Amino acid sequence: MILSRFNRREFVIGALSGMAAGTAAGVLLQKSSSTPPDNPGGSVFQTDRAARLTTPSYIAVDYARCSGCGICEAECAIAHGNLFDSWHSRIQIQHFEPALAIASLCASCADAPCMAACPKEAGALTRNHITGAIILSEAKCIGCRACITACAKDRSDVIRMNREGTKALGICDLCSGDPACVKICPEQCLSIVPANQDGRRFAAKPYDIAVTLSRNIFRSGRAL
């Protein structure tokens, strides 16, 4: 039986009540195989999931809908030629208790503090004038970590070092205008947003987002 809707609250309640991991995975797979409606659950985001980007944009996250399944991480790693290694994924799922998952990726900040911090002699960071994505050239990167320090997100989140500690990686390049994670997300919580919209909310630290989400979902009124 294919479920027509499986929202975040149902996922959280099921997990907290002792849902078996195999059952949860099966439900998520069923969900991803169904044809989602145009705007399920009244999501505030609208996305043409088939269109290639032709104007500056970034990927927004509807955090309350994210189930933390990790499908976006895996798809991103595959799209960038790193099968089964989510460390190379441009989107990272940060897990918090109780049962909160925050999808975090580059917000393509208008002021781009990472670009300003990158040594001019290296020139490892540039901006795609069509999509607005910040492009990291690992070939030019000198591994100074200045971009990591300057990033508004948590360190070792959006920008991090490779496993050898010699090059930076992780900045979302919007898949050259055809973001794989947006198309694959079974909960449709990833959306393309024009760059002229306020992106400061999406540049917030995952922990701060989790605190707000915790209060909204669990009504605890307490920080994590």
Secondary structure, 3 states (H helix, E strand, C coil): CCCCCCCHHHHHHHHHCCCCHHHHHHHHHHHHHCCCCCCHHHCCCCCCCCCCCCCCEEEEECHHHCCCCCHHHHHHHHHCCCCCCHHHCCCEEEEECCCEEEEECCCCCCCCHHHHHCCCCCCCEEECCCCCCEEECCCCCCCCCHHHHHCCCCCCCCCEECCCCCCEECCCCHHHHCCHHHHHCCCCCEEEEECCCCCHHHHCCHHHHHHHHHHHHHCCCCCC
